[in-house]
Every structure is written in structure tokens, then in C-alpha cells.
Amino acid sequence: MTGVAIVIPMLNEAAALPRLLRSLAALHPAPDELIAVDGGSGDGSVALALDGGLTVIEHPVLGRATQINRGVDACRSPIVCVLHADTLLPDDAIAVIRRTLSDRRTVLAGFTPLLCGSDTIRWGTSAHNWIKTWYAPLLFRPRLFLRGCRLLFGDHAMFFRREQFLEIGGCDERLRIMEDAALCIAFTRLGRTRLVDRVVMTSDRRVAAWGGLRANWIYLKVGVQWGLGRRQGLERHYPDVR
């Protein structure tokens, strides 16, 4: 059976890790590898991840792109899922991943994220995020859209074949944010990207911190600038929230 690795880029995720570790323990079948790549946490994240049975690579370099590349380089499974520390997979995620990538035409795929807090579900933002996977490539990369490109982001728990990730050169380490969107564009050279009809639960912490209107305005502003070709400095509009 095809091996699946889960790679978790993390930075100061001590608050999210206990719930994530419980979710990972419930996966059936279990993943073949669980690798966390830590970007220099100072809050005990590394100790928590080790206690939870994860292999931890300490890689104190800014940028999720470098963490993802380091994690994919370290794993040996043919299939890799990149999972954010605040995102929870369904129990049968490994079977879904294997089944989806059994179609060789699909080179990159992701789950459908539902933004949730402790006592709320962000239905509006979640719906917009789903629609955005369609309209963003249609507006900014129509040629690629016609070839089957969906624009996915980190909250989608994207997964792919390791050999094809290496073939396209991995994530662009010059990007501090939007490395996930750039990865979708690069993968479209090899085949189609798609969203599977299964939900992952992801934290609404940005929306909770910024408010719904401001959060969606930031998402839109950063996305439009990226779509128009800007690559550097976008992280200034996207402050960290933990």
C-alpha cells in the first residue's frame, strides 16, 4: 500500500498541538510518517510534538516554504500531505488521500476547510474561501484554469506525490506567504489540481483576532496583489496570529 507522510510546518503552536495530536492519533489507517518542521518555536512546541510521537526537525528559518521543503526532503513516503498545526483531518484522511491520487491525472489536491472557533463556525468566510479556489485562477490565470487549476491554500491540507513535488522544484523559498498558491501554479504544469469533497476543521483564529470584514479584506488585498504579480513584501499585510 502506498505510504503517506504528513508534514507539519510549525512555529509557536503549543496551544494548537494537543488537539492536533489527538486528531492524528485517531487517523485510521495511520500515516506512515509524521514529521513536524519547527521554525524556531519558543513556547514548548518542540517538546509537545516529541511527546506526541512526531519526528521533529528543527529548522529555524523564516518562511513556511522552507519548512515544507525541508519536511518533504526528510520523508521517504511517496505521498505527502502538508498539514497546518491548527487544522484537523477527518479520521479516514489517509484513505481519501490514497484514493484521490490513484488517479494519475491529479497531481495536487486538498480538502475543503471549514473555519471553526470554540463556539462558532465561520460559514461566510468558509464559503468565500471555497468560491475563491475557482474565481482566483479564472481571473488571474485563465489559461491554467482551463487546464484544471484550482488555487488551494495551506488550510486545505494539500497533498501530492513527493517525486512530482521535487520535479517542480518544491516551494519557492523566496516567498514568505502565498507559497501554497505558487505551488498550485507550478503543479499545473504536470496535471490538474483539485479539491476533494471532504471537510477539514481549521482554526478561525485570524478571523477571531481581526474580525470578519477585516480578515476577508486582508485575504482579498493580498490575493489580488499576488495575482497581479507582486511577490515580495506581502507578509506586511498578513500579520502572524497565534
Buried (B, 14 or more C-beta within 10 A) or exposed (E): EEBBBBBBBBBBBBBBBEBBBEBBEEBEEEBBBBBBBBBEBEBEBBEBBEEBEBBBBEBEEEBBBBBBBBBBBBBEBBBBBBBBBBBBBBEEBBBBBBEBBEEEEBBBBBBBBBBBEEEEEBEEBBEBBBEBBEEBBBBBBEEBBEBBBBBBBBBBBBBBBBEBBEBBEBBBBEBBBBBBBBBBBBBBEBBBBBBBEBBBBBBBBBBBEBEEEEBBEBBEEBBEBBBEEEBEEBBEEBEEEB
